[in-house]
Amino acid sequence: MSPLPPSVLPAGIRARILAGINGLDIHILEAGDPSHPCLLLLHGFPELAYSWRKVMGPLAALGYHVVAPDQRGYGRTTGWDDRYAADLAPFRLFNLVRDQLGLLQALGKSRVAAVIGHDFGSPVAAWCALLRPDVFRAVALMSAPFAGPPAIGRPVPVRDVHAELAALPRPRKHYQWYYSTPEANADMVGAPQGLSAFLRAYYHHKSADWPGNRPRRLSGWTAEALAALPTYYVMDLHATMAATVAEEMPAAAAIAANRWLPEADLAVYAAEYARTGFQGGLQWYRCRTTGRFEAELELFSGRGIEVPSCFIAGAADWGIEQSPGALEAMQGSGCRAMRFVEMVGGAGHWVQQEQPEAVIAALGRFLGSS
């Protein structure tokens, strides 16, 4: 596997592959002087290190060595098993943290000024800061709040929310459990509209461009409350994700006018996912939905992140509310040295791509205070 070519990268961003890290050869993008303090940027789903392209150069200009890896299961990082039946253990949170520690060791870094995570990269960043605060000296979480480690001995829910979702007058299902099915990867890779069109509709549906993204606080983890979420989170029961987002495909004129994700940028995502599929990222969801690795997370029950933290999200991002109470728990106990929570206007879920200038300003303010 070769690194991303310079032709698809903004000026000042370099790509290379570091071999032999926790069983992986890790593809990274980097910007800035390697002798400067390090910022580690962790992407989510369905994204790549490339998702940070708009903020890496400006953050490097603030005096940092900025590093963004393709995480385990993604992009040009290799060494992971892409089969649905593969062992899930390498994809659990503790091992994803180990990937980042190994990457830093390979870079000759004993610590980072901050770890910054977006979407599913947010819990990885949070656990980096919780497990190794000596290495990850500050943490910026984006789009996915961190409520803290799970409690030991949580009572088994009396109600089956998934059965109740399926029994609604408009039968529904939760996307994370759909993503955990054997069919999900093929549904998306083989989307009837084509992979590029699928990704265009998916990114559009979760952005501020889609007018239905007006998040509000949900009352709880009940079928009735969850049914208020857009269909990319709580899907129609018998729909695939490809069919779900196809209903919201933007018109050709809107695509042509899109400045935050032009066709050339979308083509990079489409080419990468055409080669790898989505199963590597979907394994992360399966680790969560199976509950198989909850016990080791419970070892940290009652603990919170003690290093300086902040939270940044798009004001039009339902991700901040999809887990009822998580945003409040993060501010109350999950992050105990939180500097600020910032909701960025004009941005949905892809905040660092939709409004990079606002994200750069917020991160600059955080880094100056931490």
Secondary structure, DSSP 8 states (H G I E B T S, - for coil): -----GGGS-TT-EEEEEEEETTEEEEEEEES-TTS-EEEEE--TT--GGGGHHHHHHHHHTT-EEEEE--TTSTT-BSS---TTS-SGGGSHHHHHHHHHHHHHHTT-S-BSEEEEETTHHHHHHHHHHH-TTTB--EEEESS----S--TT----SS-HHHHHHTSSS-EEEHHHHHTSTTHHHHHHT-TT-HHHHHHHHHHHTSTTSTT--------SSHHHHTTS-TTTEEETT--HHHHHHTT---HHHHHH-SSS-HHHHHHHHHHHHHH-SHHHHHHHHHHHH-TTHHHHHTTTT--B-S-EEEEEETT-GGGTSSTTHHHHIIIIIBTTEEEEEEETT--S-HHHHSHHHHHHHHHHHHHH-
